[in-house]
Amino acid sequence: MSRVFASVAALLLYFATPAFAGDLDSALASAMENTKTPALAALVMRDGKIAEEGVRGVRRNDQPDLARIDDVWHIGSDGKPMTATMIAKLVERGALSWDTPLATMLPDLAKTMRPEYRDVTLVQLLSHRSGLAHDTNDIDFFNTFFKDKRPLPEQRLVYIAHALTELPAVKPGTEFSYSNTGFLIAAAAAERATGKAYEELMRSEVFGPLGMTAAGFGTTHEGQPQGHIDGKPVSKPEDSNPAMFAPAGNMYMPLRDWAKFCLDQLAGAKGHGKLLSAATYSMMQTKLPGATTGLSWGVQDSIAGRKGPVLVHGGSDGNWFALVALFPETGNGLLVASNAAESLGGDKAAMALMKTELQTLAPPKPEQPAAPK
């Protein structure tokens, strides 16, 4: 089965803070030590602006071409907040509603979906409280989509119809259970409401308005960094995820394009975002009742010993690894991406760089007073 996207930002909660954070290039070099990471890139935001960016390493480990600052990077599940933003725009426009039950949003599937899912809402789908499993449990079925030639919206409906017949991972609406399928369903609801494919909606509602001109879907193209696994550059589509999986995070873009989205989220926290109302930005970025997340964003009081609140997400398809941390109160943030994941230590390099650079972006978390004896 293809490697699937997973949120990894919560891992940063447990990192010890290093003693010193040097300049970004030195930090990149240090983070890559003792790993086989082909390349590592980072972008720092301060006071709502891009302050610093850097990259080290090669586009693929069997060729000498160096990675460049304007190269594109696969960001995995870090695309989920972008999907949630597109859905939120449609809700503000009245094309969708946060509380409409799933059986009403996708009436053609109402009779075949398990009854537990019929009252699931968009809010639950986008905050991982739908009860749906992480992905379909049918590996052979999932792999058929690598060769499927039908239009992507049709493929998504076929996948969703199957997934909605499977047992819930948890009781819907009761607790957090990370689900890629939930984002595919939300995208399908948007496609049905508008008559437009998810990819077209993302370009018109998010990428275009923010000037994210180099953002795209799927794997990166020739002459750009390539993902790696088991010591080699990715060579087969099956090493990643099928094209229909885009709403769960199958996107690539330069760090500057990713930063345009994140800077809009930071501006939105102060009432100055381009895409959404202040109330909707707040909904995205605040823990929802009974949840540990907003709409796709992980919302934490601290990260790696630094004071929050902080919005976090992580993504990997097994070939890439990417992390984001945003501090809405200060307008500071950090993006990190590697063209390798666990098999070459790209995850370790990205997280090491993250914990180093976070020192310069937020003050230490206040120590809690000792409990009375």
Protein Blocks (a to p, Z undefined) as FASTA:
>chain_A
ZZddddfklmmmmpccdfbdcdfklmmmmmmgoiabfbacddddeehiafbdcdedjfbf
kbcbdcdfkbccdekjmlmmmmmmmmmmmmmnopacfklcfklmmmmlmmmpcfklmmpc
fklmmnopnopafbdcblklmmmmmmpcbdfklmmmmmmmmmmmpccfbdehkaccddfk
lmmmmmmmmmmmnopafklmmmmmmmmmnopakbcehjddehiacddeehiacfbfklmc
cfklmmnopacddfklmmmmmmmmmmmmnopafkbcfklmmmmmpccehiabdehiacdf
beehiacddddddddehjaccdddddfknopacddddfbdfknommmmmmmmmmmmmmmm
occddddddddZZ
